[in-house]
Amino acid sequence: MNQMQKGLILYADLYKGVFPGPAIHAVNLEDDNPAYMPYAYLLAGYHKLVDRKILHCPSQIKYEPYEVGYAIGWSWGCYAMYNPLHGWAWSGGPNSLYHKQKPVRGDYAFKVNDDPFFSLGRMKQPSSTYILADSAEIHSPGNNRRGIAVFQFSPQHNLGESAAVWLAHGGKANLSFADGHVGSWGNNELRQEEFTQIASESLNALGWEPWN
């Protein structure tokens, strides 16, 4: 995760302090796993030469391959990206956590062709602005999609794929921050940050709003 976050910062250094968020439109459709969509701009034309394991937590490779529709991949948790401008809170609308945090953390997210981008220059507190997190899809125990990797997360909203921040490491989730460091937050820390989309290590919902 640390390497991925530093890669985002290096990308921003080349593009006037801006890096893409979890793109859902300008994606590499040749990839066989939708969990890799936000990284298409980093993998570029070399996507088939890059080891996909860099996008996943190495200690959480414990699920079997899955096939859902056109997607064939591995159902291990990956590093999902924060999406502050998803459809249920367009432009960080007045009811969103992003909007609430603007006075403290800045208005650093914007959209291009419906995809979110981040501006490091607009961030007031890069050290507390989360970007990547351990995340997975949560469903009922009998659902074959439970535990598959997701490419984006929201602290408080379901993004149509039941994504939750995953307490995958002994009751804590790793999160990267815009200044380049990685920290670990447990349920209490996430609650203090007003997260409600949280899953335990066993992928049970600790806080989840189905269609919030």
C-alpha positions as CSV (number, residue, x, y, z in Angstrom):
1,M,0.0,0.0,0.0
2,N,2.9,2.3,0.8
3,Q,4.3,1.8,-2.7
4,M,0.9,2.4,-4.3
5,Q,0.5,5.7,-2.4
6,K,3.9,6.9,-3.3
7,G,3.2,6.0,-6.9
8,L,0.1,8.2,-6.8
9,I,2.3,11.1,-5.5
10,L,4.9,10.6,-8.2
11,Y,2.1,10.6,-10.8
12,A,0.9,13.9,-9.3
13,D,4.4,15.4,-9.5
14,L,4.2,14.9,-13.3
15,Y,0.7,16.3,-13.7
16,K,0.5,19.6,-11.8
17,G,-0.3,18.0,-8.5
18,V,-3.3,16.0,-9.7
19,F,-3.8,12.2,-9.8
20,P,-6.9,10.2,-10.9
21,G,-9.3,8.7,-8.4
22,P,-11.1,5.4,-8.8
23,A,-12.0,5.8,-12.5
24,I,-15.0,3.9,-13.7
25,H,-15.2,5.1,-17.3
26,A,-11.6,5.6,-18.6
27,V,-10.6,2.0,-17.8
28,N,-8.5,-0.7,-19.4
29,L,-11.2,-3.0,-20.5
30,E,-8.7,-5.7,-21.5
31,D,-8.1,-6.4,-17.9
32,D,-10.0,-9.4,-16.6
33,N,-10.7,-8.1,-13.1
34,P,-12.7,-4.9,-12.4
35,A,-10.9,-4.5,-9.1
36,Y,-7.9,-3.2,-11.1
37,M,-9.9,-0.4,-12.9
38,P,-8.5,2.5,-10.9
39,Y,-5.0,1.5,-11.7
40,A,-5.2,1.4,-15.5
41,Y,-3.5,4.8,-15.7
42,L,-0.5,3.5,-13.7
43,L,-0.3,0.1,-15.4
44,A,-0.7,1.8,-18.8
45,G,0.1,-0.3,-21.8
46,Y,2.1,-2.7,-19.7
47,H,-0.8,-4.1,-17.8
48,K,-0.2,-7.7,-18.8
49,L,3.4,-7.5,-17.7
50,V,2.7,-6.1,-14.2
51,D,2.3,-8.5,-11.3
52,R,-1.2,-7.9,-10.1
53,K,-0.3,-8.9,-6.5
54,I,1.1,-5.4,-5.9
55,L,-2.5,-4.2,-5.8
56,H,-3.5,-6.6,-3.1
57,C,-2.6,-7.1,0.6
58,P,0.0,-10.0,0.6
59,S,-1.3,-11.3,3.9
60,Q,-4.9,-11.6,2.7
61,I,-4.6,-14.0,-0.2
62,K,-6.9,-16.7,1.1
63,Y,-9.9,-16.9,-1.2
64,E,-10.6,-19.0,-4.3
65,P,-10.8,-17.8,-7.9
66,Y,-14.3,-16.5,-8.8
67,E,-16.2,-15.9,-12.0
68,V,-19.1,-13.4,-12.1
69,G,-20.3,-12.5,-15.6
70,Y,-17.4,-11.3,-17.6
71,A,-15.1,-10.9,-14.6
72,I,-12.6,-13.6,-13.7
73,G,-10.2,-12.9,-11.0
74,W,-9.1,-13.6,-7.4
75,S,-11.5,-12.9,-4.5
76,W,-8.9,-11.5,-2.2
77,G,-9.1,-8.0,-0.7
78,C,-7.4,-5.2,-2.7
79,Y,-6.5,-1.6,-2.0
80,A,-9.7,0.3,-2.9
81,M,-9.6,4.0,-3.5
82,Y,-11.7,6.6,-1.8
83,N,-14.5,8.0,-4.0
84,P,-15.8,11.2,-2.5
85,L,-17.9,12.1,-5.6
86,H,-19.9,9.0,-6.2
87,G,-23.4,9.2,-7.6
88,W,-25.2,9.3,-4.3
89,A,-23.3,12.4,-3.1
90,W,-22.7,14.2,-6.4
91,S,-19.9,16.8,-6.0
92,G,-19.6,16.0,-2.4
93,G,-23.1,17.1,-1.8
94,P,-24.4,18.8,1.3
95,N,-25.2,15.4,3.0
96,S,-21.8,13.9,2.3
97,L,-18.9,13.4,4.7
98,Y,-16.6,15.0,2.1
99,H,-18.7,18.2,2.2
100,K,-18.7,18.2,6.0
101,Q,-14.9,17.9,6.0
102,K,-14.2,20.6,3.4
103,P,-13.5,23.4,5.9
104,V,-10.8,21.3,7.6
105,R,-9.4,19.1,4.7
106,G,-10.1,21.3,1.7
107,D,-12.1,21.0,-1.5
108,Y,-9.6,18.7,-3.2
109,A,-11.8,16.4,-5.4
110,F,-13.3,17.2,-8.8
111,K,-14.7,15.3,-11.7
112,V,-13.6,15.0,-15.4
113,N,-16.0,13.0,-17.6
114,D,-17.8,11.7,-14.4
115,D,-14.6,10.3,-12.9
116,P,-13.0,11.7,-9.7
117,F,-9.6,13.3,-9.5
118,F,-7.6,14.5,-6.5
119,S,-5.6,17.8,-6.3
120,L,-2.8,17.6,-3.7
121,G,-2.5,21.4,-3.8
122,R,-6.1,21.8,-2.6
123,M,-5.6,19.6,0.4
124,K,-5.3,21.4,3.7
125,Q,-4.4,18.3,5.7
126,P,-2.7,15.7,3.5
127,S,-1.6,13.7,6.5
128,S,-5.2,13.0,7.5
129,T,-6.7,12.7,4.0
130,Y,-7.2,9.0,3.3
131,I,-6.8,7.7,-0.3
132,L,-6.5,3.9,-0.2
133,A,-7.9,1.3,2.2
134,D,-8.2,-2.4,2.8
135,S,-11.6,-3.1,1.4
136,A,-13.8,-5.9,0.2
137,E,-17.4,-6.6,-0.8
138,I,-19.7,-7.9,1.9
139,H,-22.8,-10.0,1.4
140,S,-24.6,-12.8,3.1
141,P,-22.4,-15.9,4.0
142,G,-23.9,-17.9,1.1
143,N,-23.3,-15.3,-1.6
144,N,-20.4,-16.2,-3.9
145,R,-19.4,-12.6,-4.2
146,R,-18.8,-12.1,-0.5
147,G,-15.1,-11.1,0.0
148,I,-14.3,-10.2,-3.6
149,A,-12.0,-7.3,-4.3
150,V,-13.5,-3.9,-4.9
151,F,-11.9,-0.9,-6.6
152,Q,-13.5,2.0,-4.7
153,F,-15.0,2.7,-1.2
154,S,-17.0,5.4,0.5
155,P,-16.9,5.9,4.3
156,Q,-20.7,6.2,4.5
157,H,-22.4,5.1,1.3
158,N,-23.0,1.9,-0.5
159,L,-21.5,2.2,-4.0
160,G,-23.7,-0.5,-5.6
161,E,-21.2,-3.3,-4.8
162,S,-21.5,-3.5,-1.0
163,A,-18.0,-2.2,-0.5
164,A,-16.8,-1.8,3.1
165,V,-13.5,-0.9,4.7
166,W,-12.2,-4.2,5.9
167,L,-10.6,-4.7,9.3
168,A,-8.3,-7.3,7.7
169,H,-5.4,-7.1,10.2
170,G,-6.3,-8.2,13.6
171,G,-9.3,-5.9,13.8
172,K,-7.6,-3.0,12.0
173,A,-7.6,-1.7,8.4
174,N,-4.6,-0.2,6.7
175,L,-5.2,3.2,5.0
176,S,-2.9,5.3,3.0
177,F,-2.8,9.1,3.3
178,A,-2.1,11.8,0.8
179,D,1.3,12.7,2.4
180,G,2.6,9.2,1.6
181,H,2.3,7.5,5.0
182,V,0.2,4.4,5.9
183,G,-1.7,4.0,9.1
184,S,-3.9,1.4,10.8
185,W,-7.4,2.2,12.1
186,G,-9.6,0.0,14.1
187,N,-13.4,0.1,14.5
188,N,-13.2,2.9,17.1
189,E,-11.0,5.1,14.9
190,L,-13.2,4.6,11.9
191,R,-16.3,5.4,13.9
192,Q,-14.6,8.6,15.2
193,E,-14.1,9.5,11.5
194,E,-17.8,8.8,11.0
195,F,-17.3,5.7,8.8
196,T,-20.3,3.5,8.7
197,Q,-19.3,1.0,5.9
198,I,-17.1,-1.3,8.0
199,A,-16.5,-5.0,7.9
200,S,-14.9,-7.3,10.4
201,E,-11.9,-9.5,9.6
202,S,-14.4,-12.3,9.0
203,L,-16.3,-10.0,6.6
204,N,-19.3,-9.5,8.8
205,A,-20.8,-6.1,8.7
206,L,-20.0,-4.0,11.7
207,G,-21.7,-1.0,10.2
208,W,-23.3,-1.0,6.8
209,E,-26.0,1.1,5.2
210,P,-27.4,-1.0,2.3
211,W,-28.6,1.9,0.2
212,N,-27.5,5.0,2.1
